[in-house]
């Protein structure tokens, strides 16, 4: 007598059933855009090391409308990825102060303050 192994039936659209699953899948999808942007930055650094002609051609590719659209999408997805991870941080890394956990609000708020400060420093460095 042989047993038939259990094969769960899960539709391909299982993640569309609950808003939590949709947000989870969107957050995971954003990592592809973030990874692609990192790859573009690495290629840009390599082109910069190859000389002015290589760097100029790289900048020419970046000025193409499809590249601009990709960079806008990458920025939106990276921002979404960052915001969702900021919201998850208190659950993934709970901080104890004395006998109690620090509430999520100050942890999330501190991340936004650091993000804003880092953005101001980078903007000042670029404009200076």
N, CA, C and O atoms as a Tinker XYZ file with bonds, in Angstrom:
   512  protein
     1  N      0.839000   -1.172000    0.000000    73     2
     2  CA     0.000000    0.000000    0.000000    64     1     3
     3  C      0.895000    1.249000    0.000000    63     2     4     5
     4  O      1.719000    1.431000    0.896000    81     3
     5  N      0.724000    2.088000   -0.995000    73     3     6
     6  CA     1.527000    3.311000   -1.047000    64     5     7
     7  C      0.649000    4.517000   -0.714000    63     6     8     9
     8  O     -0.553000    4.556000   -0.975000    81     7
     9  N      1.312000    5.468000   -0.138000    73     7    10
    10  CA     0.592000    6.688000    0.211000    64     9    11
    11  C      0.895000    7.765000   -0.816000    63    10    12    13
    12  O      2.015000    7.885000   -1.314000    81    11
    13  N     -0.109000    8.525000   -1.111000    73    11    14
    14  CA     0.087000    9.649000   -2.008000    64    13    15
    15  C      0.552000   10.836000   -1.159000    63    14    16    17
    16  O     -0.111000   11.194000   -0.186000    81    15
    17  N      1.684000   11.448000   -1.518000    73    15    18
    18  CA     2.162000   12.579000   -0.716000    64    17    19
    19  C      1.202000   13.765000   -0.821000    63    18    20    21
    20  O      0.538000   13.972000   -1.838000    81    19
    21  N      1.155000   14.522000    0.251000    73    19    22
    22  CA     0.300000   15.708000    0.285000    64    21    23
    23  C      0.886000   16.779000   -0.624000    63    22    24    25
    24  O      2.056000   17.140000   -0.497000    81    23
    25  N      0.088000   17.274000   -1.518000    73    23    26
    26  CA     0.492000   18.350000   -2.409000    64    25    27
    27  C     -0.473000   19.510000   -2.210000    63    26    28    29
    28  O     -1.594000   19.495000   -2.718000    81    27
    29  N     -0.026000   20.514000   -1.467000    73    27    30
    30  CA    -0.933000   21.637000   -1.224000    64    29    31
    31  C     -1.249000   22.384000   -2.521000    63    30    32    33
    32  O     -0.383000   22.569000   -3.376000    81    31
    33  N     -2.473000   22.796000   -2.642000    73    31    34
    34  CA    -2.872000   23.555000   -3.822000    64    33    35
    35  C     -2.900000   25.032000   -3.444000    63    34    36    37
    36  O     -3.733000   25.484000   -2.658000    81    35
    37  N     -1.981000   25.748000   -4.019000    73    35    38
    38  CA    -1.867000   27.174000   -3.758000    64    37    39
    39  C     -1.902000   27.891000   -5.098000    63    38    40    41
    40  O     -1.025000   27.680000   -5.935000    81    39
    41  N     -2.898000   28.729000   -5.311000    73    39    42
    42  CA    -2.969000   29.419000   -6.603000    64    41    43
    43  C     -1.820000   30.409000   -6.765000    63    42    44    45
    44  O     -1.230000   30.862000   -5.784000    81    43
    45  N     -1.517000   30.731000   -8.005000    73    43    46
    46  CA    -0.436000   31.678000   -8.286000    64    45    47
    47  C     -0.740000   33.085000   -7.781000    63    46    48    49
    48  O      0.165000   33.903000   -7.616000    81    47
    49  N     -1.994000   33.354000   -7.541000    73    47    50
    50  CA    -2.394000   34.687000   -7.071000    64    49    51
    51  C     -2.686000   34.695000   -5.574000    63    50    52    53
    52  O     -3.474000   35.519000   -5.110000    81    51
    53  N     -2.072000   33.800000   -4.810000    73    51    54
    54  CA    -2.330000   33.718000   -3.369000    64    53    55
    55  C     -2.038000   35.029000   -2.666000    63    54    56    57
    56  O     -2.683000   35.364000   -1.672000    81    55
    57  N     -1.071000   35.767000   -3.175000    73    55    58
    58  CA    -0.655000   36.993000   -2.511000    64    57    59
    59  C     -1.618000   38.154000   -2.752000    63    58    60    61
    60  O     -1.474000   39.209000   -2.135000    81    59
    61  N     -2.589000   37.977000   -3.631000    73    59    62
    62  CA    -3.591000   39.014000   -3.872000    64    61    63
    63  C     -4.788000   38.903000   -2.934000    63    62    64    65
    64  O     -5.707000   39.720000   -2.998000    81    63
    65  N     -4.779000   37.890000   -2.058000    73    63    66
    66  CA    -5.934000   37.647000   -1.196000    64    65    67
    67  C     -6.024000   38.598000   -0.009000    63    66    68    69
    68  O     -7.125000   38.892000    0.458000    81    67
    69  N     -4.897000   39.082000    0.484000    73    67    70
    70  CA    -4.908000   39.957000    1.657000    64    69    71
    71  C     -4.014000   41.164000    1.405000    63    70    72    73
    72  O     -2.969000   41.039000    0.767000    81    71
    73  N     -4.421000   42.343000    1.905000    73    71    74
    74  CA    -3.581000   43.539000    1.716000    64    73    75
    75  C     -2.176000   43.371000    2.292000    63    74    76    77
    76  O     -1.215000   43.897000    1.730000    81    75
    77  N     -2.043000   42.643000    3.406000    73    75    78
    78  CA    -0.719000   42.426000    3.992000    64    77    79
    79  C      0.190000   41.692000    3.013000    63    78    80    81
    80  O      1.361000   42.040000    2.864000    81    79
    81  N     -0.355000   40.672000    2.346000    73    79    82
    82  CA     0.444000   39.912000    1.385000    64    81    83
    83  C      0.852000   40.787000    0.194000    63    82    84    85
    84  O      1.967000   40.677000   -0.316000    81    83
    85  N     -0.064000   41.653000   -0.238000    73    83    86
    86  CA     0.240000   42.537000   -1.367000    64    85    87
    87  C      1.391000   43.468000   -0.994000    63    86    88    89
    88  O      2.330000   43.639000   -1.771000    81    87
    89  N      1.318000   44.075000    0.204000    73    87    90
    90  CA     2.403000   44.964000    0.642000    64    89    91
    91  C      3.713000   44.195000    0.770000    63    90    92    93
    92  O      4.778000   44.706000    0.422000    81    91
    93  N      3.630000   42.965000    1.272000    73    91    94
    94  CA     4.832000   42.137000    1.414000    64    93    95
    95  C      5.468000   41.878000    0.046000    63    94    96    97
    96  O      6.679000   42.026000   -0.120000    81    95
    97  N      4.654000   41.497000   -0.919000    73    95    98
    98  CA     5.189000   41.200000   -2.248000    64    97    99
    99  C      5.718000   42.464000   -2.932000    63    98   100   101
   100  O      6.728000   42.409000   -3.635000    81    99
   101  N      5.048000   43.594000   -2.734000    73    99   102
   102  CA     5.560000   44.848000   -3.294000    64   101   103
   103  C      6.911000   45.197000   -2.690000    63   102   104   105
   104  O      7.825000   45.622000   -3.398000    81   103
   105  N      7.035000   45.015000   -1.364000    73   103   106
   106  CA     8.319000   45.312000   -0.724000    64   105   107
   107  C      9.406000   44.396000   -1.274000    63   106   108   109
   108  O     10.523000   44.846000   -1.527000    81   107
   109  N      9.096000   43.132000   -1.458000    73   107   110
   110  CA    10.084000   42.203000   -2.001000    64   109   111
   111  C     10.422000   42.544000   -3.456000    63   110   112   113
   112  O     11.570000   42.400000   -3.879000    81   111
   113  N      9.424000   42.995000   -4.218000    73   111   114
   114  CA     9.664000   43.355000   -5.613000    64   113   115
   115  C     10.596000   44.564000   -5.716000    63   114   116   117
   116  O     11.387000   44.667000   -6.653000    81   115
   117  N     10.497000   45.469000   -4.756000    73   115   118
   118  CA    11.342000   46.663000   -4.805000    64   117   119
   119  C     12.820000   46.311000   -4.724000    63   118   120   121
   120  O     13.663000   47.069000   -5.204000    81   119
   121  N     13.140000   45.178000   -4.128000    73   119   122
   122  CA    14.555000   44.817000   -3.991000    64   121   123
   123  C     15.210000   44.580000   -5.354000    63   122   124   125
   124  O     16.417000   44.775000   -5.492000    81   123
   125  N     14.445000   44.168000   -6.355000    73   123   126
   126  CA    15.013000   43.992000   -7.693000    64   125   127
   127  C     15.452000   45.335000   -8.275000    63   126   128   129
   128  O     16.517000   45.435000   -8.886000    81   127
   129  N     14.629000   46.361000   -8.083000    73   127   130
   130  CA    14.985000   47.687000   -8.581000    64   129   131
   131  C     16.176000   48.251000   -7.820000    63   130   132   133
   132  O     17.059000   48.872000   -8.412000    81   131
   133  N     16.200000   48.035000   -6.513000    73   131   134
   134  CA    17.335000   48.502000   -5.713000    64   133   135
   135  C     18.611000   47.791000   -6.168000    63   134   136   137
   136  O     19.654000   48.427000   -6.318000    81   135
   137  N     18.532000   46.486000   -6.386000    73   135   138
   138  CA    19.694000   45.727000   -6.855000    64   137   139
   139  C     20.155000   46.176000   -8.231000    63   138   140   141
   140  O     21.356000   46.287000   -8.479000    81   139
   141  N     19.209000   46.436000   -9.130000    73   139   142
   142  CA    19.571000   46.910000  -10.469000    64   141   143
   143  C     20.236000   48.280000  -10.389000    63   142   144   145
   144  O     21.177000   48.557000  -11.134000    81   143
   145  N     19.757000   49.132000   -9.497000    73   143   146
   146  CA    20.367000   50.455000   -9.344000    64   145   147
   147  C     21.791000   50.332000   -8.804000    63   146   148   149
   148  O     22.687000   51.059000   -9.235000    81   147
   149  N     21.997000   49.416000   -7.864000    73   147   150
   150  CA    23.348000   49.182000   -7.344000    64   149   151
   151  C     24.268000   48.707000   -8.469000    63   150   152   153
   152  O     25.418000   49.137000   -8.558000    81   151
   153  N     23.760000   47.824000   -9.321000    73   151   154
   154  CA    24.568000   47.347000  -10.450000    64   153   155
   155  C     24.935000   48.507000  -11.380000    63   154   156   157
   156  O     26.062000   48.572000  -11.872000    81   155
   157  N     23.993000   49.417000  -11.624000    73   155   158
   158  CA    24.278000   50.584000  -12.467000    64   157   159
   159  C     25.348000   51.455000  -11.820000    63   158   160   161
   160  O     26.234000   51.959000  -12.509000    81   159
   161  N     25.276000   51.637000  -10.507000    73   159   162
   162  CA    26.301000   52.425000   -9.817000    64   161   163
   163  C     27.679000   51.782000   -9.934000    63   162   164   165
   164  O     28.678000   52.476000  -10.124000    81   163
   165  N     27.733000   50.460000   -9.821000    73   163   166
   166  CA    29.018000   49.760000   -9.941000    64   165   167
   167  C     29.573000   49.916000  -11.354000    63   166   168   169
   168  O     30.765000   50.163000  -11.536000    81   167
   169  N     28.704000   49.772000  -12.352000    73   167   170
   170  CA    29.142000   49.971000  -13.737000    64   169   171
   171  C     29.624000   51.411000  -13.924000    63   170   172   173
   172  O     30.624000   51.649000  -14.601000    81   171
   173  N     28.915000   52.366000  -13.326000    73   171   174
   174  CA    29.329000   53.765000  -13.426000    64   173   175
   175  C     30.699000   54.006000  -12.818000    63   174   176   177
   176  O     31.514000   54.730000  -13.391000    81   175
   177  N     30.959000   53.409000  -11.666000    73   175   178
   178  CA    32.286000   53.543000  -11.053000    64   177   179
   179  C     33.363000   52.923000  -11.930000    63   178   180   181
   180  O     34.459000   53.469000  -12.062000    81   179
   181  N     33.050000   51.789000  -12.523000    73   179   182
   182  CA    34.015000   51.138000  -13.408000    64   181   183
   183  C     34.280000   52.016000  -14.636000    63   182   184   185
   184  O     35.427000   52.185000  -15.048000    81   183
   185  N     33.213000   52.572000  -15.215000    73   183   186
   186  CA    33.384000   53.450000  -16.379000    64   185   187
   187  C     34.190000   54.692000  -16.010000    63   186   188   189
   188  O     34.994000   55.172000  -16.809000    81   187
   189  N     33.978000   55.210000  -14.804000    73   187   190
   190  CA    34.736000   56.374000  -14.350000    64   189   191
   191  C     36.223000   56.051000  -14.260000    63   190   192   193
   192  O     37.071000   56.894000  -14.552000    81   191
   193  N     36.528000   54.819000  -13.853000    73   191   194
   194  CA    37.939000   54.431000  -13.744000    64   193   195
   195  C     38.584000   54.200000  -15.109000    63   194   196   197
   196  O     39.809000   54.134000  -15.209000    81   195
   197  N     37.770000   54.074000  -16.163000    73   195   198
   198  CA    38.295000   53.803000  -17.499000    64   197   199
   199  C     38.666000   55.063000  -18.272000    63   198   200   201
   200  O     39.249000   54.982000  -19.353000    81   199
   201  N     38.331000   56.215000  -17.727000    73   199   202
   202  CA    38.729000   57.460000  -18.385000    64   201   203
   203  C     37.552000   58.325000  -18.787000    63   202   204   205
   204  O     36.397000   57.921000  -18.660000    81   203
   205  N     37.857000   59.529000  -19.277000    73   203   206
   206  CA    36.804000   60.496000  -19.610000    64   205   207
   207  C     35.872000   60.047000  -20.732000    63   206   208   209
   208  O     34.677000   60.338000  -20.693000    81   207
   209  N     36.404000   59.344000  -21.728000    73   207   210
   210  CA    35.549000   58.913000  -22.839000    64   209   211
   211  C     34.523000   57.887000  -22.373000    63   210   212   213
   212  O     33.346000   57.979000  -22.721000    81   211
   213  N     34.969000   56.911000  -21.587000    73   211   214
   214  CA    34.051000   55.894000  -21.068000    64   213   215
   215  C     33.018000   56.535000  -20.148000    63   214   216   217
   216  O     31.836000   56.196000  -20.201000    81   215
   217  N     33.466000   57.457000  -19.309000    73   215   218
   218  CA    32.552000   58.136000  -18.393000    64   217   219
   219  C     31.527000   58.968000  -19.174000    63   218   220   221
   220  O     30.348000   58.990000  -18.820000    81   219
   221  N     31.967000   59.642000  -20.221000    73   219   222
   222  CA    31.059000   60.435000  -21.043000    64   221   223
   223  C     30.003000   59.586000  -21.725000    63   222   224   225
   224  O     28.836000   59.970000  -21.788000    81   223
   225  N     30.412000   58.427000  -22.238000    73   223   226
   226  CA    29.428000   57.549000  -22.880000    64   225   227
   227  C     28.451000   56.982000  -21.855000    63   226   228   229
   228  O     27.274000   56.790000  -22.160000    81   227
   229  N     28.930000   56.712000  -20.641000    73   227   230
   230  CA    28.046000   56.236000  -19.576000    64   229   231
   231  C     27.012000   57.307000  -19.234000    63   230   232   233
   232  O     25.830000   57.003000  -19.071000    81   231
   233  N     27.454000   58.553000  -19.126000    73   231   234
   234  CA    26.519000   59.646000  -18.845000    64   233   235
   235  C     25.523000   59.819000  -19.988000    63   234   236   237
   236  O     24.367000   60.175000  -19.761000    81   235
   237  N     25.973000   59.567000  -21.213000    73   235   238
   238  CA    25.064000   59.629000  -22.353000    64   237   239
   239  C     23.963000   58.593000  -22.260000    63   238   240   241
   240  O     22.806000   58.877000  -22.568000    81   239
   241  N     24.321000   57.395000  -21.836000    73   239   242
   242  CA    23.318000   56.336000  -21.654000    64   241   243
   243  C     22.341000   56.724000  -20.546000    63   242   244   245
   244  O     21.139000   56.481000  -20.659000    81   243
   245  N     22.858000   57.323000  -19.481000    73   243   246
   246  CA    21.991000   57.710000  -18.363000    64   245   247
   247  C     21.010000   58.813000  -18.742000    63   246   248   249
   248  O     19.969000   58.952000  -18.100000    81   247
   249  N     21.319000   59.594000  -19.764000    73   247   250
   250  CA    20.423000   60.680000  -20.158000    64   249   251
   251  C     19.304000   60.211000  -21.089000    63   250   252   253
   252  O     18.430000   61.001000  -21.445000    81   251
   253  N     19.321000   58.949000  -21.485000    73   251   254
   254  CA    18.258000   58.404000  -22.329000    64   253   255
   255  C     16.943000   58.410000  -21.542000    63   254   256   257
   256  O     16.951000   58.159000  -20.337000    81   255
   257  N     15.808000   58.695000  -22.209000    73   255   258
   258  CA    14.525000   58.752000  -21.491000    64   257   259
   259  C     14.171000   57.465000  -20.733000    63   258   260   261
   260  O     13.596000   57.533000  -19.646000    81   259
   261  N     14.504000   56.305000  -21.288000    73   259   262
   262  CA    14.214000   55.058000  -20.566000    64   261   263
   263  C     15.037000   54.960000  -19.284000    63   262   264   265
   264  O     14.562000   54.442000  -18.274000    81   263
   265  N     16.255000   55.452000  -19.330000    73   263   266
   266  CA    17.092000   55.450000  -18.134000    64   265   267
   267  C     16.527000   56.395000  -17.080000    63   266   268   269
   268  O     16.531000   56.085000  -15.889000    81   267
   269  N     16.044000   57.541000  -17.525000    73   267   270
   270  CA    15.447000   58.498000  -16.585000    64   269   271
   271  C     14.205000   57.889000  -15.941000    63   270   272   273
   272  O     14.010000   58.014000  -14.732000    81   271
   273  N     13.368000   57.233000  -16.736000    73   271   274
   274  CA    12.174000   56.572000  -16.198000    64   273   275
   275  C     12.576000   55.494000  -15.196000    63   274   276   277
   276  O     11.975000   55.383000  -14.127000    81   275
   277  N     13.587000   54.702000  -15.537000    73   275   278
   278  CA    14.049000   53.672000  -14.604000    64   277   279
   279  C     14.508000   54.294000  -13.293000    63   278   280   281
   280  O     14.184000   53.785000  -12.220000    81   279
   281  N     15.262000   55.392000  -13.369000    73   279   282
   282  CA    15.776000   56.015000  -12.153000    64   281   283
   283  C     14.655000   56.602000  -11.297000    63   282   284   285
   284  O     14.729000   56.566000  -10.069000    81   283
   285  N     13.624000   57.137000  -11.935000    73   283   286
   286  CA    12.472000   57.632000  -11.168000    64   285   287
   287  C     11.779000   56.464000  -10.475000    63   286   288   289
   288  O     11.445000   56.549000   -9.294000    81   287
   289  N     11.562000   55.365000  -11.213000    73   287   290
   290  CA    10.951000   54.173000  -10.605000    64   289   291
   291  C     11.825000   53.615000   -9.488000    63   290   292   293
   292  O     11.316000   53.233000   -8.434000    81   291
   293  N     13.120000   53.565000   -9.710000    73   291   294
   294  CA    14.028000   53.053000   -8.681000    64   293   295
   295  C     13.973000   53.922000   -7.435000    63   294   296   297
   296  O     14.018000   53.405000   -6.319000    81   295
   297  N     13.875000   55.234000   -7.608000    73   295   298
   298  CA    13.771000   56.135000   -6.456000    64   297   299
   299  C     12.476000   55.885000   -5.688000    63   298   300   301
   300  O     12.485000   55.805000   -4.460000    81   299
   301  N     11.365000   55.763000   -6.413000    73   299   302
   302  CA    10.075000   55.512000   -5.756000    64   301   303
   303  C     10.111000   54.180000   -5.013000    63   302   304   305
   304  O      9.684000   54.100000   -3.861000    81   303
   305  N     10.618000   53.134000   -5.666000    73   303   306
   306  CA    10.660000   51.825000   -5.025000    64   305   307
   307  C     11.644000   51.794000   -3.861000    63   306   308   309
   308  O     11.373000   51.150000   -2.847000    81   307
   309  N     12.768000   52.468000   -3.984000    73   307   310
   310  CA    13.724000   52.519000   -2.871000    64   309   311
   311  C     13.126000   53.258000   -1.681000    63   310   312   313
   312  O     13.344000   52.873000   -0.532000    81   311
   313  N     12.372000   54.322000   -1.956000    73   311   314
   314  CA    11.706000   55.047000   -0.870000    64   313   315
   315  C     10.662000   54.161000   -0.204000    63   314   316   317
   316  O     10.580000   54.123000    1.024000    81   315
   317  N      9.860000   53.445000   -0.998000    73   315   318
   318  CA     8.868000   52.518000   -0.441000    64   317   319
   319  C      9.557000   51.445000    0.399000    63   318   320   321
   320  O      9.105000   51.125000    1.499000    81   319
   321  N     10.644000   50.896000   -0.120000    73   319   322
   322  CA    11.402000   49.865000    0.590000    64   321   323
   323  C     11.909000   50.406000    1.929000    63   322   324   325
   324  O     11.820000   49.728000    2.952000    81   323
   325  N     12.434000   51.617000    1.915000    73   323   326
   326  CA    12.965000   52.228000    3.130000    64   325   327
   327  C     11.867000   52.471000    4.147000    63   326   328   329
   328  O     12.029000   52.151000    5.325000    81   327
   329  N     10.752000   53.034000    3.706000    73   327   330
   330  CA     9.652000   53.346000    4.624000    64   329   331
   331  C      9.098000   52.070000    5.260000    63   330   332   333
   332  O      8.828000   52.047000    6.461000    81   331
   333  N      8.926000   51.017000    4.472000    73   331   334
   334  CA     8.390000   49.778000    5.042000    64   333   335
   335  C      9.378000   49.136000    6.006000    63   334   336   337
   336  O      8.970000   48.566000    7.017000    81   335
   337  N     10.671000   49.222000    5.708000    73   335   338
   338  CA    11.649000   48.657000    6.642000    64   337   339
   339  C     11.765000   49.491000    7.907000    63   338   340   341
   340  O     11.992000   48.943000    8.985000    81   339
   341  N     11.614000   50.797000    7.797000    73   339   342
   342  CA    11.599000   51.628000    9.004000    64   341   343
   343  C     10.452000   51.203000    9.914000    63   342   344   345
   344  O     10.612000   51.142000   11.133000    81   343
   345  N      9.294000   50.908000    9.323000    73   343   346
   346  CA     8.140000   50.480000   10.117000    64   345   347
   347  C      8.367000   49.107000   10.748000    63   346   348   349
   348  O      7.823000   48.823000   11.816000    81   347
   349  N      9.157000   48.261000   10.108000    73   347   350
   350  CA     9.410000   46.913000   10.636000    64   349   351
   351  C     10.513000   46.857000   11.685000    63   350   352   353
   352  O     10.574000   45.906000   12.464000    81   351
   353  N     11.372000   47.844000   11.715000    73   351   354
   354  CA    12.541000   47.802000   12.593000    64   353   355
   355  C     12.207000   47.536000   14.056000    63   354   356   357
   356  O     12.875000   46.706000   14.671000    81   355
   357  N     11.207000   48.197000   14.651000    73   355   358
   358  CA    10.923000   47.909000   16.064000    64   357   359
   359  C     10.520000   46.453000   16.320000    63   358   360   361
   360  O     10.728000   45.935000   17.417000    81   359
   361  N      9.946000   45.799000   15.315000    73   359   362
   362  CA     9.568000   44.391000   15.495000    64   361   363
   363  C     10.744000   43.447000   15.266000    63   362   364   365
   364  O     10.828000   42.392000   15.893000    81   363
   365  N     11.648000   43.826000   14.370000    73   363   366
   366  CA    12.778000   42.938000   14.081000    64   365   367
   367  C     13.923000   43.114000   15.062000    63   366   368   369
   368  O     14.687000   42.179000   15.304000    81   367
   369  N     14.047000   44.306000   15.629000    73   367   370
   370  CA    15.120000   44.592000   16.583000    64   369   371
   371  C     14.540000   45.344000   17.779000    63   370   372   373
   372  O     14.744000   46.551000   17.907000    81   371
   373  N     13.820000   44.644000   18.654000    73   371   374
   374  CA    13.244000   45.336000   19.809000    64   373   375
   375  C     14.343000   45.800000   20.769000    63   374   376   377
   376  O     15.295000   45.070000   21.046000    81   375
   377  N     14.192000   47.015000   21.262000    73   375   378
   378  CA    15.181000   47.595000   22.167000    64   377   379
   379  C     14.591000   47.634000   23.569000    63   378   380   381
   380  O     13.502000   48.166000   23.788000    81   379
   381  N     15.333000   47.059000   24.517000    73   379   382
   382  CA    14.882000   47.068000   25.912000    64   381   383
   383  C     15.530000   48.236000   26.640000    63   382   384   385
   384  O     16.722000   48.499000   26.485000    81   383
   385  N     14.735000   48.921000   27.423000    73   383   386
   386  CA    15.233000   49.980000   28.299000    64   385   387
   387  C     14.712000   49.653000   29.686000    63   386   388   389
   388  O     13.536000   49.843000   29.992000    81   387
   389  N     15.612000   49.161000   30.509000    73   387   390
   390  CA    15.183000   48.677000   31.820000    64   389   391
   391  C     14.432000   47.373000   31.652000    63   390   392   393
   392  O     14.939000   46.422000   31.058000    81   391
   393  N     13.216000   47.335000   32.181000    73   391   394
   394  CA    12.391000   46.126000   32.079000    64   393   395
   395  C     11.374000   46.198000   30.949000    63   394   396   397
   396  O     10.600000   45.260000   30.758000    81   395
   397  N     11.362000   47.286000   30.202000    73   395   398
   398  CA    10.338000   47.474000   29.180000    64   397   399
   399  C     10.981000   47.718000   27.819000    63   398   400   401
   400  O     12.117000   48.178000   27.707000    81   399
   401  N     10.206000   47.392000   26.795000    73   399   402
   402  CA    10.655000   47.657000   25.434000    64   401   403
   403  C     10.379000   49.114000   25.083000    63   402   404   405
   404  O      9.375000   49.687000   25.507000    81   403
   405  N     11.274000   49.699000   24.311000    73   403   406
   406  CA    11.068000   51.057000   23.815000    64   405   407
   407  C      9.911000   51.010000   22.819000    63   406   408   409
   408  O      9.892000   50.141000   21.947000    81   407
   409  N      8.944000   51.928000   22.931000    73   407   410
   410  CA     7.822000   51.914000   21.985000    64   409   411
   411  C      8.301000   52.135000   20.543000    63   410   412   413
   412  O      9.359000   52.723000   20.321000    81   411
   413  N      7.523000   51.663000   19.576000    73   411   414
   414  CA     7.947000   51.780000   18.172000    64   413   415
   415  C      8.104000   53.218000   17.683000    63   414   416   417
   416  O      8.976000   53.486000   16.856000    81   415
   417  N      7.291000   54.141000   18.167000    73   415   418
   418  CA     7.305000   55.521000   17.676000    64   417   419
   419  C      8.670000   56.186000   17.717000    63   418   420   421
   420  O      9.124000   56.697000   16.693000    81   419
   421  N      9.350000   56.199000   18.876000    73   419   422
   422  CA    10.667000   56.843000   18.916000    64   421   423
   423  C     11.712000   56.166000   18.027000    63   422   424   425
   424  O     12.583000   56.837000   17.474000    81   423
   425  N     11.630000   54.857000   17.889000    73   423   426
   426  CA    12.592000   54.143000   17.040000    64   425   427
   427  C     12.395000   54.546000   15.582000    63   426   428   429
   428  O     13.352000   54.866000   14.878000    81   427
   429  N     11.143000   54.524000   15.144000    73   427   430
   430  CA    10.841000   54.891000   13.756000    64   429   431
   431  C     11.170000   56.363000   13.521000    63   430   432   433
   432  O     11.745000   56.723000   12.494000    81   431
   433  N     10.801000   57.206000   14.481000    73   431   434
   434  CA    11.090000   58.635000   14.351000    64   433   435
   435  C     12.576000   58.920000   14.256000    63   434   436   437
   436  O     13.002000   59.767000   13.471000    81   435
   437  N     13.373000   58.210000   15.062000    73   435   438
   438  CA    14.829000   58.405000   15.024000    64   437   439
   439  C     15.394000   58.040000   13.653000    63   438   440   441
   440  O     16.316000   58.692000   13.163000    81   439
   441  N     14.845000   57.011000   13.045000    73   439   442
   442  CA    15.320000   56.621000   11.711000    64   441   443
   443  C     15.034000   57.714000   10.685000    63   442   444   445
   444  O     15.877000   58.009000    9.838000    81   443
   445  N     13.849000   58.311000   10.761000    73   443   446
   446  CA    13.516000   59.394000    9.829000    64   445   447
   447  C     14.392000   60.619000   10.059000    63   446   448   449
   448  O     14.786000   61.289000    9.104000    81   447
   449  N     14.699000   60.915000   11.325000    73   447   450
   450  CA    15.576000   62.052000   11.625000    64   449   451
   451  C     16.967000   61.808000   11.045000    63   450   452   453
   452  O     17.552000   62.704000   10.436000    81   451
   453  N     17.497000   60.601000   11.233000    73   451   454
   454  CA    18.820000   60.269000   10.690000    64   453   455
   455  C     18.798000   60.305000    9.161000    63   454   456   457
   456  O     19.743000   60.783000    8.534000    81   455
   457  N     17.726000   59.801000    8.571000    73   455   458
   458  CA    17.577000   59.819000    7.110000    64   457   459
   459  C     17.569000   61.261000    6.597000    63   458   460   461
   460  O     18.249000   61.581000    5.622000    81   459
   461  N     16.799000   62.124000    7.258000    73   459   462
   462  CA    16.735000   63.529000    6.843000    64   461   463
   463  C     18.095000   64.207000    7.017000    63   462   464   465
   464  O     18.529000   64.964000    6.149000    81   463
   465  N     18.764000   63.937000    8.133000    73   463   466
   466  CA    20.078000   64.548000    8.374000    64   465   467
   467  C     21.087000   64.088000    7.326000    63   466   468   469
   468  O     21.850000   64.899000    6.801000    81   467
   469  N     21.094000   62.801000    7.022000    73   467   470
   470  CA    22.017000   62.286000    6.002000    64   469   471
   471  C     21.703000   62.892000    4.636000    63   470   472   473
   472  O     22.615000   63.204000    3.870000    81   471
   473  N     20.413000   63.060000    4.327000    73   471   474
   474  CA    20.030000   63.667000    3.051000    64   473   475
   475  C     20.497000   65.110000    2.968000    63   474   476   477
   476  O     20.949000   65.561000    1.915000    81   475
   477  N     20.388000   65.838000    4.078000    73   475   478
   478  CA    20.838000   67.233000    4.096000    64   477   479
   479  C     22.352000   67.311000    3.918000    63   478   480   481
   480  O     22.849000   68.176000    3.197000    81   479
   481  N     23.084000   66.413000    4.571000    73   479   482
   482  CA    24.546000   66.402000    4.439000    64   481   483
   483  C     24.949000   66.105000    2.994000    63   482   484   485
   484  O     25.828000   66.769000    2.446000    81   483
   485  N     24.314000   65.117000    2.383000    73   483   486
   486  CA    24.638000   64.775000    0.992000    64   485   487
   487  C     24.271000   65.930000    0.063000    63   486   488   489
   488  O     25.042000   66.273000   -0.834000    81   487
   489  N     23.100000   66.531000    0.270000    73   487   490
   490  CA    22.691000   67.660000   -0.563000    64   489   491
   491  C     23.662000   68.830000   -0.420000    63   490   492   493
   492  O     24.016000   69.473000   -1.408000    81   491
   493  N     24.087000   69.099000    0.805000    73   491   494
   494  CA    25.050000   70.183000    1.032000    64   493   495
   495  C     26.383000   69.879000    0.353000    63   494   496   497
   496  O     27.012000   70.772000   -0.214000    81   495
   497  N     26.813000   68.616000    0.411000    73   495   498
   498  CA    28.076000   68.238000   -0.232000    64   497   499
   499  C     27.980000   68.371000   -1.749000    63   498   500   501
   500  O     28.943000   68.777000   -2.399000    81   499
   501  N     26.826000   68.032000   -2.311000    73   499   502
   502  CA    26.652000   68.119000   -3.762000    64   501   503
   503  C     26.582000   69.578000   -4.211000    63   502   504   505
   504  O     27.158000   69.942000   -5.236000    81   503
   505  N     25.884000   70.402000   -3.452000    73   503   506
   506  CA    25.709000   71.801000   -3.851000    64   505   507
   507  C     26.919000   72.665000   -3.541000    63   506   508   509
   508  O     27.075000   73.734000   -4.129000    81   507
   509  N     27.769000   72.231000   -2.639000    73   507   510
   510  CA    28.928000   73.024000   -2.252000    64   509   511
   511  C     30.004000   72.853000   -3.214000    63   510   512
   512  O     31.072000   73.446000   -3.059000    81   511
